Amino acid sequence: MAQQNRNPSTWGPCAGDVLGTYLRSQATAFLRGMRQYSPSAASGADAAESSDAARSLRGAARRISGSLATFRVVTESSWADGLRAELVWLSSTLADEHAYAARLARLMDALHRLSGSPELPAPRGSAGALTVGSARAGALLERQLTLARTRAHSATLQALGSSRFHAVADAVAVLASEVPLDAVAARGPVAEVLVPLAAVAETRLSAAVSALPPISGCEAAPSPYNADHDGLWHEVRRLLRVHRYAREVLGEDVTRPAAAGEALNRHRDAAEAAAASATAARTPRIAPATAYALGVLHADQRHEVEAARADFQHLWLREPAGHTAVTAG
Amino acid sequence: MAQQNRNPSTWGPCAGDVLGTYLRSQATAFLRGMRQYSPSAASGADAAESSDAARSLRGAARRISGSLATFRVVTESSWADGLRAELVWLSSTLADEHAYAARLARLMDALHRLSGSPELPAPRGSAGALTVGSARAGALLERQLTLARTRAHSATLQALGSSRFHAVADAVAVLASEVPLDAVAARGPVAEVLVPLAAVAETRLSAAVSALPPISGCEAAPSPYNADHDGLWHEVRRLLRVHRYAREVLGEDVTRPAAAGEALNRHRDAAEAAAASATAARTPRIAPATAYALGVLHADQRHEVEAARADFQHLWLREPAGHTAVTAG
């Protein structure tokens, strides 16, 4: 087995040992999540447990596919490429239902906060009309996002019953006991094999961060509603996750990428929520008061997007990035 | 005349000299502005000159009433109280027309900026519907604010033709040559009469600033749309102006209060613009796309309110306030 391939010329464990241990533990987490996940759970406690299981299933799937991407050459590459593509499909399918539920919760929270102030709707005169607007906007969003969530739930059930899913589960079950490794690369020392590959992932991340357009900031935002650049940020989020998992493989501290990743999750969530609000506003025959509340909500979420970008830059760019930094101690 | 009332016991000029010089120069500016102001000017150059004249007329009226308030006991108080009330009436009447024009310009700029991004209206799919919304929102605001401006213009013309205005103009003409002073207080030294009175104005300002609720900040605004606290900020703006004019009387540097005052002007303008957008959204029978654009605009202007509050706190609270601070030289 892989962990036995020790390289006699080095003191530490070889690349295959380290990567194999990580992949096996993630595969085990994937299988445990799969067993505990019951997407038809209706009651409170079961539903909560199933939701936790789904989260850890998605997390394990992302970690396996992320580390197979970074450390591809240490594994049997064609096997890794195939499994990776299937895990990306699976985790994105599983993520949809959760994403719609979370988006609805975020938008309802925002509406609640916004209409908590009697001044929002009608700074002068009766506030009635637009509190009604907020309530109607909430009902409209709930209808649209619940429908989307129900569709995503059906898609999840269909995916879990598919032969495609069973093939993925089988592949992960194999991975839990034996990781297909490249015979030569796996025997190399960690410092010469895994560390440079992790550095490549980090360089990609740094390049993507450098390519981000300057954020508009809070004081003089030139165009906080412009979603043109969202894609560049979403790509940074993806690369940061890959970088974080590479650090996990190497047993390094991930506090900072995890915190910065949280900011980028908020960024993605707010951008999607703003888009959902704009989409809802295009529903035919809605009342002007509803549309007004959706406009306020859209702008609010775009400002959350800006705030998340500022948070990320604060968390990520304040100190020099990278696991190669010298740690005093 | 007042400037002759020197106090033989001090080296410097007496309180009456200093206050009298300031009030006479402001009264002269008032009269010059009045001569050059022609509210019926239609052509470009004349209209621009008249607008400048109106601004300096308003500025002089505010400076006279502000310093009469701060240094009331140095003047004939009953005369000062009467003139002050009339100047407040006049400057607020004159300010309305300008305010509606500026509010419309601010809202049109914001709409232009917001719809400059094709993503604002419809992040997915055709952007057509809500660019139309922005255009309609602009047309609606233009109609409403132009009407308000026209009414304010009529009110200005009516005020300028009134006997009430002529009485104010006569009083200011008297002030330009001779300031009615309190015989005793005016003979006191500046440091014992004017400086303590200016300090009272500054203490009032400091108390009002301390009483401001904590600002929500840019990252986690709990309720940026809440206009409940606007009044407290508008009061700080008024007190800051009074403080600034007191410093002007004493010949002190006003760079900092002027800059902080600019932030509070932006605060007031953005709050009024947000209110105008909310009011427009309550127009019966508007299209949902129009209401949506007005909602975005409202939220945008409330965020400008927040940004102006942050600017003020940055400008005003960063260093200890007050003209008593020791200046390194």
Interface residues (C-beta under 8 A of the other chain):
Chain A: R113 L114 G116 S117 E119 L120 P121 A122 P123 R124 G125 A129 L130 C218 E219 A220 A221 P222 S223 P224 Y225 N226 A227 D228 A274 A275 A278 T279 A281 R282 I286 A287 P288 A289 T290 A291 Y292 A293 L294 G295 V296 L297 H298 A299 D300 H303 A307 A310 D311
Chain B: R113 L114 G116 S117 E119 L120 P121 A122 P123 R124 G125 A129 L130 C218 E219 A220 A221 P222 S223 P224 Y225 N226 A227 D228 A274 A275 A278 T279 A281 R282 R285 I286 A287 P288 A289 T290 A291 Y292 A293 L294 G295 V296 L297 H298 A299 D300 H303 E306 A307 A310 D311
